[in-house]
């Protein structure tokens, strides 16, 4: 029977799952749109593993991403880590002397500064769309081109058109203005790539010492136009890993391997978790003026977890034990 470590990265846009062997080789990776349904999508992804691999032994599971806590409850994770740690671990595995990691996804972006294999600084942007993949998706639709062709189109440009990139709304109106002036699509595509890179460096990268070697991770790393724009501005080579789109999940799997080897067993609930009917409810706690919204996850009549309360009153009430409902 094949044996793997599983990495799960649940974000607001995508849910990524990888299976990695003990030599850090990736045997399976899945990119799924989260679509506001993280439990359903996670179950679907694990169900597809069973369909493709049949009998498989999962030696350990790690979870990361904004939905990491929820995912850990569903699958029975051995370790739960934030995205910065997971991306750094995966990046160091690909390029041990990396000193800067640029990560741009669909809805957020981040920068990780490393020195001698240790994270010394980082920053994240979850507010402005102009520095994320969704910005390019939207402009590609307006230009009438496939987002997969966007980068190659930008590479054909001989003259970049400067487009205001400080704000997604202003950038879009400026792009429309440039279209009306008669600029060709390749020049506009290049201008949009340059605008995204400027926005990223002026916000996420502001005040950071960006030194090479530089890794470019996240879904936007597939865009050759963005990669060229970074190279031109930073004056450094940019390395894109083979599995640039699932580096968070890879880092989670590597962390799981380390954790399981230390403790000697896994908490994984089994591939059959995709058949379990999980229910998610919420209620407002009136125990204090905070009035926290508490999220509750149930499996049939059993409460698996509660979270969202600032004081831990509800979360701690079922820690390390099951509670049966009346």
Secondary structure as GFF3:
##gff-version 3
##sequence-region A 1 326
A	DSSP	beta_strand	2	10	.	.	.	ID=ss1
A	DSSP	beta_strand	14	20	.	.	.	ID=ss2
A	DSSP	beta_strand	26	33	.	.	.	ID=ss3
A	DSSP	alpha_helix	38	53	.	.	.	ID=ss4
A	DSSP	beta_strand	56	64	.	.	.	ID=ss5
A	DSSP	alpha_helix	68	75	.	.	.	ID=ss6
A	DSSP	beta_strand	79	80	.	.	.	ID=ss7
A	DSSP	alpha_helix	83	94	.	.	.	ID=ss8
A	DSSP	beta_strand	100	104	.	.	.	ID=ss9
A	DSSP	beta_strand	109	115	.	.	.	ID=ss10
A	DSSP	beta_strand	118	125	.	.	.	ID=ss11
A	DSSP	three_ten_helix	129	131	.	.	.	ID=ss12
A	DSSP	alpha_helix	133	143	.	.	.	ID=ss13
A	DSSP	alpha_helix	147	155	.	.	.	ID=ss14
A	DSSP	alpha_helix	168	180	.	.	.	ID=ss15
A	DSSP	alpha_helix	185	203	.	.	.	ID=ss16
A	DSSP	beta_strand	214	217	.	.	.	ID=ss17
A	DSSP	three_ten_helix	219	222	.	.	.	ID=ss18
A	DSSP	alpha_helix	224	234	.	.	.	ID=ss19
A	DSSP	beta_strand	238	239	.	.	.	ID=ss20
A	DSSP	three_ten_helix	244	246	.	.	.	ID=ss21
A	DSSP	alpha_helix	247	263	.	.	.	ID=ss22
A	DSSP	three_ten_helix	271	275	.	.	.	ID=ss23
A	DSSP	beta_strand	278	284	.	.	.	ID=ss24
A	DSSP	beta_strand	293	299	.	.	.	ID=ss25
A	DSSP	beta_strand	302	307	.	.	.	ID=ss26
A	DSSP	alpha_helix	313	317	.	.	.	ID=ss27
A	DSSP	beta_strand	323	324	.	.	.	ID=ss28
###
